[in-house]
């Protein structure tokens, strides 16, 4: 058991180091850019578009970084600005649906799903969810508290102070990330080596039937739900090849997972942003379930219609 603990700890440290190499420079650069004319100019340019979903212009920065790089880059950009709780929640729900588009869309193509389907679903869900939350939620006007990162206004008088402030913000962000990622990776290591992931796959089979999928798609779903699309890519690709997952089930599984993958990790990482994470998780789960069930219903109706037409054509030719 101690060997498993050590391997999990090493994986957690390795993941923290990998993500820290993204978070540190992004946080430092964004913090410094706030004191230059460039970032304010971009913010003013995008402000009218962001206003349509209840966000200020600077919200474009974490959205762009989160979608082009990864979720952690988006979070690193969020903590570099002052947002209200509602604005941070909208950003969190958008980034939870749509992040790391390049890498995770490439994963989708490896398992046989068109990249434009994945990108379209993710961006569409992000925009729709943001619009609904902006219209429905009237609260959240207080300023968000970013854990160890101070949200009070900082008065800086020179470039040395600006750089030091950016480095301090970045290091605190990495420290908070490590507090979450390292224990998570240790738990995942135990789950993998003790066979709990396989057990979860069997337990998931009845739920997959509700979503319109066969049992052989369960390992793909477990990998995506626990590890995520990017980290679980290898396991997902292997599961598709070995388990003989059909084209329909693969599409349904990926559509569910792009709306709700890495449910533990992608929920916990938002805790330092000072927002309620339980509603975030519930929204993702319900959206994924409803969307997958609707698409499965439409898909099955079309397949049933094609089978009836084929039988009628066969009967006519026989006569």
C-alpha positions in Angstrom: 0.0 0.0 0.0 2.9 2.4 0.7 4.2 1.8 -2.8 0.8 2.9 -4.2 0.9 5.9 -2.0 4.4 6.8 -3.2 3.4 6.4 -6.9 0.3 8.5 -6.3 2.3 11.2 -4.6 4.8 11.2 -7.5 2.0 11.5 -10.0 0.5 14.3 -8.0 3.8 16.2 -7.8 4.4 15.6 -11.5 0.9 16.9 -12.4 1.4 19.9 -10.2 4.7 20.6 -11.8 3.2 20.2 -15.3 0.3 22.5 -14.5 2.4 24.9 -12.5 4.5 25.5 -15.6 1.4 26.8 -17.3 -0.2 28.7 -14.3 2.9 30.6 -13.2 3.8 32.3 -16.5 0.1 32.9 -17.4 -0.6 34.5 -14.0 2.6 36.6 -14.1 2.0 37.8 -17.7 -1.6 38.6 -17.2 -0.9 40.5 -14.0 1.8 42.6 -15.7 -0.4 43.2 -18.7 -3.0 44.8 -16.5 -0.5 47.7 -16.0 0.1 48.2 -19.7 -2.1 49.8 -22.4 -2.4 46.5 -24.3 -4.8 44.5 -22.1 -7.1 47.4 -21.3 -7.4 48.0 -25.1 -8.4 44.4 -25.7 -10.8 44.5 -22.8 -12.5 47.6 -24.1 -12.8 46.0 -27.6 -14.5 42.9 -26.3 -16.6 44.5 -23.6 -19.8 44.8 -25.7 -19.7 41.1 -26.5 -19.0 40.0 -22.9 -21.9 42.3 -21.8 -24.4 40.1 -23.7 -23.7 37.3 -21.1 -23.4 39.5 -18.1 -19.6 39.7 -18.0 -17.1 42.6 -18.1 -14.6 43.0 -20.9 -11.7 41.6 -18.9 -13.6 38.2 -18.7 -12.5 37.6 -22.3 -9.0 37.0 -21.0 -9.7 33.8 -18.9 -12.1 32.5 -21.5 -9.6 32.8 -24.3 -6.8 31.3 -22.3 -9.0 28.5 -20.9 -10.2 27.5 -24.3 -6.9 27.7 -26.1 -4.7 26.3 -23.3 -6.5 24.5 -20.4 -8.8 25.0 -17.5 -5.9 25.9 -15.2 -4.7 28.7 -17.5 -8.3 30.1 -17.4 -8.3 29.9 -13.6 -4.9 31.6 -13.4 -6.3 34.5 -15.4 -9.4 34.8 -13.3 -7.4 35.3 -10.1 -5.5 38.0 -11.8 -8.7 40.2 -12.0 -11.4 41.3 -9.6 -14.8 39.7 -10.4 -18.1 39.4 -8.5 -19.2 36.0 -7.3 -21.8 35.9 -10.1 -19.2 36.8 -12.8 -16.8 34.1 -11.5 -19.6 31.5 -11.4 -20.5 32.3 -15.0 -16.9 32.1 -16.0 -16.6 28.8 -14.1 -19.6 27.2 -15.8 -18.4 28.4 -19.2 -14.9 27.0 -18.6 -16.2 23.8 -17.2 -18.1 23.2 -20.5 -15.5 24.6 -22.8 -11.8 24.4 -22.1 -8.6 23.0 -23.7 -10.4 22.8 -27.0 -7.4 21.9 -29.1 -6.1 19.0 -27.1 -9.5 17.5 -26.1 -10.9 17.8 -29.6 -7.9 16.0 -30.9 -8.7 13.2 -28.4 -12.2 13.0 -29.7 -10.9 12.4 -33.3 -8.7 9.6 -32.0 -11.8 7.7 -30.7 -13.8 8.3 -33.9 -15.8 11.5 -33.1 -15.7 14.5 -35.4 -13.8 17.4 -33.9 -16.4 20.0 -35.0 -19.1 18.1 -33.2 -17.2 18.3 -29.9 -16.2 22.0 -30.3 -19.8 23.0 -31.4 -21.4 21.2 -28.4 -18.9 22.6 -25.9 -19.0 26.2 -27.0 -22.8 26.1 -27.5 -23.3 24.7 -23.9 -21.0 27.4 -22.5 -22.9 30.3 -24.2 -26.3 28.9 -23.4 -25.5 28.2 -19.7 -23.9 31.7 -19.3 -27.0 33.4 -20.8 -29.4 31.5 -18.6 -27.5 32.1 -15.4 -27.1 35.8 -16.2 -30.9 36.1 -16.7 -32.0 33.9 -13.8 -29.6 34.7 -11.0 -30.1 38.1 -9.4 -27.6 37.6 -6.6 -23.8 37.2 -6.4 -23.0 40.9 -6.6 -20.3 40.8 -3.8 -16.7 40.5 -4.8 -15.3 37.0 -5.0 -12.6 36.0 -2.5 -9.8 33.9 -4.1 -8.7 31.9 -1.2 -5.1 32.8 -0.3 -5.1 35.4 -3.1 -6.1 38.8 -2.0 -8.8 40.5 -4.1 -8.2 44.0 -2.6 -7.0 46.7 -4.8 -3.2 46.8 -4.9 -1.4 50.1 -5.5 2.0 49.5 -7.2 4.5 52.2 -8.0 7.1 50.5 -10.2 7.9 47.6 -12.5 9.8 45.7 -9.7 6.7 45.8 -7.5 4.5 44.8 -10.3 6.6 41.8 -11.2 6.9 40.8 -7.5 3.1 41.1 -7.1 2.6 38.9 -10.2 5.1 36.3 -8.9 3.4 36.2 -5.5 0.0 35.7 -7.0 1.3 32.9 -9.3 3.0 31.1 -6.5 0.0 31.2 -4.2 -2.2 29.9 -7.1 0.2 26.9 -7.6 0.2 26.2 -3.8 -3.6 26.0 -3.7 -3.5 23.8 -6.9 -1.1 21.4 -5.2 -3.4 21.1 -2.1 -6.1 19.8 -4.5 -4.2 17.9 -7.2 -1.8 15.9 -5.0 -4.5 14.2 -2.8 -6.7 13.7 -5.9 -3.9 11.9 -7.8 -3.2 9.7 -4.7 -6.8 8.6 -4.6 -6.9 8.0 -8.3 -3.7 5.8 -8.0 -5.4 3.7 -5.4 -8.6 3.4 -7.5 -6.6 2.2 -10.5 -4.3 -0.3 -8.8 -7.0 -1.8 -6.5 -9.3 -2.4 -9.4 -12.0 0.1 -8.2 -12.1 1.6 -11.7 -13.2 -1.7 -13.2 -15.8 -2.1 -10.4 -17.1 1.3 -11.2 -17.4 0.3 -14.9 -19.7 -2.6 -13.9 -21.7 -0.4 -11.6 -22.1 2.2 -14.3 -23.8 -0.2 -16.8 -27.4 0.4 -15.7 -26.9 4.1 -15.9 -25.5 3.8 -19.4 -28.7 2.0 -20.5 -30.7 5.0 -19.3 -28.5 7.2 -21.5 -29.0 4.9 -24.5 -25.6 3.2 -24.4 -24.4 -0.4 -24.1 -22.3 -1.7 -21.2 -19.1 -1.9 -23.4 -18.9 1.9 -23.3 -18.6 1.9 -19.5 -14.8 2.0 -19.3 -14.6 4.9 -21.6 -17.2 6.7 -19.4 -15.3 5.9 -16.2 -12.0 7.2 -17.7 -13.6 10.4 -18.8 -15.6 11.0 -15.6 -12.7 10.3 -13.2 -9.5 11.3 -15.0 -10.8 13.7 -17.8 -10.6 13.8 -21.5 -6.9 14.9 -21.8 -5.5 12.7 -18.9 -7.8 9.8 -19.7 -7.1 9.8 -23.5 -5.0 6.7 -23.5 -7.4 4.7 -21.5 -10.3 5.9 -23.5 -8.7 5.0 -26.9 -7.7 1.6 -25.6 -11.2 0.9 -24.3 -12.7 1.8 -27.7 -10.4 -0.6 -29.5 -10.7 -3.5 -27.0 -14.4 -3.2 -26.0 -15.8 -2.8 -29.5 -17.8 0.4 -28.8 -20.2 1.2 -31.5 -20.2 4.5 -33.4 -23.5 5.6 -31.8 -22.3 4.8 -28.2 -18.9 6.5 -28.8 -20.7 9.7 -29.9 -23.1 9.5 -27.0 -20.3 8.9 -24.5 -18.2 11.8 -25.8 -21.1 14.2 -25.9 -21.8 13.3 -22.2 -18.2 13.6 -21.3 -17.6 17.0 -23.0 -20.4 18.3 -20.9 -19.3 16.5 -17.7 -15.8 15.0 -17.5 -13.3 14.8 -14.6 -16.2 15.7 -12.3 -14.2 15.6 -9.1 -11.1 17.5 -10.3 -12.9 20.0 -12.5 -15.2 20.8 -9.6 -12.6 21.0 -6.8 -10.3 23.3 -8.7 -12.9 26.1 -8.6 -13.1 26.0 -4.8 -10.3 28.6 -4.4 -12.3 31.0 -6.5 -14.8 31.5 -3.7 -17.9 30.3 -5.6 -20.5 27.6 -4.7 -19.2 24.5 -6.5 -22.2 22.2 -5.8 -24.5 24.0 -8.1 -21.7 24.0 -10.7 -21.5 20.2 -10.4 -25.3 19.7 -10.5 -25.7 21.9 -13.6 -23.0 20.0 -15.5 -24.5 16.6 -14.5 -28.0 17.5 -15.4 -27.0 19.1 -18.7 -24.9 16.0 -19.7 -27.7 13.6 -18.8 -30.5 15.5 -20.6 -28.4 16.3 -23.7 -27.3 12.7 -24.0 -30.8 11.3 -23.6 -32.2 13.7 -26.1 -29.5 12.8 -28.7 -29.9 9.1 -28.0 -33.7 9.3 -28.5 -33.3 11.2 -31.8 -30.6 8.8 -33.0 -32.7 5.7 -32.1 -35.8 7.2 -33.9 -33.7 7.8 -37.1 -32.3 4.3 -36.9 -35.7 2.8 -36.4 -37.1 4.8 -39.4 -34.2 3.6 -41.6 -34.9 -0.1 -40.6 -38.6 0.3 -41.4 -37.8 1.8 -44.8 -35.3 -1.0 -45.5 -37.9 -3.6 -44.6 -40.6 -2.0 -46.8 -38.2 -1.7 -49.7 -37.2 -5.4 -49.2 -40.9 -6.5 -49.2 -41.6 -4.4 -52.3 -38.7 -5.9 -54.2 -39.7 -9.4 -53.1 -43.2 -9.0 -54.4 
